[in-house]
């Protein structure tokens, strides 16, 4: 333990206590008593300078006081005045003594209530002579002698330092003895302050260590590289993983512009725009940003950048002028980029060949069907129908790919023209279907143009699969907070597998074009912050789209 640093000048302590107790004069004590007092102060100093645990030192100080004051016990208390709780935290008593360590009492039954309330020394050698015989403390504990001083911690009353005895003391407590008790209370208060400070500091360091570990784990789990850029566009920090990802050490990149890891001017220009957006106070994300490693290899990364503000500025008052740096997080997306590119090529080739070849098959089966009759003509028609279904599947997959390219920007849109246009087109294409439209003049939802594709898919699904001569009703209604689009038909109803696609986006039953179209509906509606429902209790199928109403 470091040297004891209580802010008391031992050489001038007599003057300090004289100010606290104006009646105290060193010359009023006998020489022997003065020598004894000097020895007590020396022992007190030695105890508090030792490296023993705090409570062991405080117990030794109390024992010193017990012997010096010639009393039965000494104890240090912690007091909660609001709850009237009194606890002995250190005591010279054994566990079976009148004041053992850990003893809890009602403050109102203790002499300490006045000591802590008035924040001054309370002292008497004989409770009865001092007029305390009717006091609850004397009635409860029968302590005739009491000598206590308040402990102040962080400028607030904390507890007391007390010395007491069952029998009266022969002589009243002198001013010098009160001075010693006052000093002990000061020492205890200071030591408790130091202990609390060190404990709080340790807890803060533990909390910081835990947060750093959580932060590290989050970064490791979600990002391959963490970096920081100053207002001049230069790297000022890299996580150690930069060497694994880009081949540079952190020192090699420190102080260099972020364009140093970009492969060409076009990429540098795009990255500069992102950097300027962050300096304007935005958080930006970019997928597949090309980066050049130290060896010249091109990799692709997902980048997220966010501003770092001056910590002295309250969050509610921050503006872009308070930004001091840019924090960036990076994930290596090279393999995903290659996989997506391969899937895209395969998809385009298959879709192109499927559509063209099925178009050829459909054309030839039409010609063949015209020259055949009976069962042969029926077989040709089946081939023709299958070819059309495969062409429809190709077109639905193309719509799905188009809608997956980018997230929608929601805006107020009147859905009535979208519903009317889609229903009218399908009514014209399905001569056997009867499609009715029931809408208000306007119904403005917070949505995007892709909503029309979802409506078209639902109405087309009903007109195609609800029977030979289906009746389809399309309606739009407006509630206080939503726009509800409902498509009803009089067919056999929606099978459970189709319902699972609409309600949860379940991909497992995607085995034919109809279900792929329903999954497209699910994806579009949920991307528009909307909900889908399949109400029960009526014949046929009923599907509802619920969209948030525009403000």
Secondary structure as GFF3:
##gff-version 3
##sequence-region A 1 551
A	DSSP	three_ten_helix	10	12	.	.	.	ID=ss1
A	DSSP	alpha_helix	13	20	.	.	.	ID=ss2
A	DSSP	three_ten_helix	26	28	.	.	.	ID=ss3
A	DSSP	alpha_helix	31	49	.	.	.	ID=ss4
A	DSSP	alpha_helix	54	69	.	.	.	ID=ss5
A	DSSP	beta_strand	73	80	.	.	.	ID=ss6
A	DSSP	beta_strand	85	91	.	.	.	ID=ss7
A	DSSP	beta_strand	104	106	.	.	.	ID=ss8
A	DSSP	three_ten_helix	107	109	.	.	.	ID=ss9
A	DSSP	alpha_helix	112	118	.	.	.	ID=ss10
A	DSSP	beta_strand	122	124	.	.	.	ID=ss11
A	DSSP	alpha_helix	136	141	.	.	.	ID=ss12
A	DSSP	beta_strand	145	153	.	.	.	ID=ss13
A	DSSP	beta_strand	156	165	.	.	.	ID=ss14
A	DSSP	alpha_helix	175	222	.	.	.	ID=ss15
A	DSSP	beta_strand	225	229	.	.	.	ID=ss16
A	DSSP	beta_strand	235	238	.	.	.	ID=ss17
A	DSSP	alpha_helix	242	246	.	.	.	ID=ss18
A	DSSP	alpha_helix	250	253	.	.	.	ID=ss19
A	DSSP	three_ten_helix	258	261	.	.	.	ID=ss20
A	DSSP	alpha_helix	265	279	.	.	.	ID=ss21
A	DSSP	beta_strand	284	292	.	.	.	ID=ss22
A	DSSP	beta_strand	298	309	.	.	.	ID=ss23
A	DSSP	three_ten_helix	315	317	.	.	.	ID=ss24
A	DSSP	three_ten_helix	320	322	.	.	.	ID=ss25
A	DSSP	beta_strand	323	332	.	.	.	ID=ss26
A	DSSP	alpha_helix	334	371	.	.	.	ID=ss27
A	DSSP	alpha_helix	374	404	.	.	.	ID=ss28
A	DSSP	beta_strand	411	414	.	.	.	ID=ss29
A	DSSP	alpha_helix	415	429	.	.	.	ID=ss30
A	DSSP	beta_strand	434	438	.	.	.	ID=ss31
A	DSSP	beta_strand	444	447	.	.	.	ID=ss32
A	DSSP	alpha_helix	451	465	.	.	.	ID=ss33
A	DSSP	beta_strand	471	478	.	.	.	ID=ss34
A	DSSP	beta_strand	482	489	.	.	.	ID=ss35
A	DSSP	alpha_helix	496	504	.	.	.	ID=ss36
A	DSSP	alpha_helix	513	527	.	.	.	ID=ss37
A	DSSP	beta_strand	531	533	.	.	.	ID=ss38
A	DSSP	beta_strand	542	548	.	.	.	ID=ss39
###
